[in-house]
């Protein structure tokens, strides 16, 4: 298996792991939360928003020479009442997550090993390569799948 095939397989496995965890949350448990931290509903909405950012970032890293990758304040988004992290249904956020991950996976399949070295300048993290992007967005849904389990148990 090539480096790209391996990265794409891991990316898809992380996608499935989060989708399985998100879809397993009973509706009456979506707002259960640990003393500190986000509810399952907030986590699911966050992943949809994070992945839309990720989708755009990958494309910019591939197509533009040394793009600027804009960071964003995740906590501010989670607490913005208009964005509805605490009350909107999660079905659309699950669909957004699934769709953008599938679209990004198609792009990953088309990449070459040389593409992994392309980079841009993140406004908060400094230089970020596509290899780093892949690692970060393969770990991110897995970390939040675990966070979902902790939220449902009411653990920190």
Protein Blocks (a to p, Z undefined) as FASTA:
>chain_A
ZZklmmmmmmmmmmmmmmmmmmmpcfklmmgccfbdcdfklmmmmmmmmmmmmmmmmmmm
mmpghiadddddfklmmmmmklommmpcfklmmmmmmmmmmmmmmmmmmpcfklmmpccd
dfklopadfklmmmmmmmmmmmmmmmmmmmmnopZZ
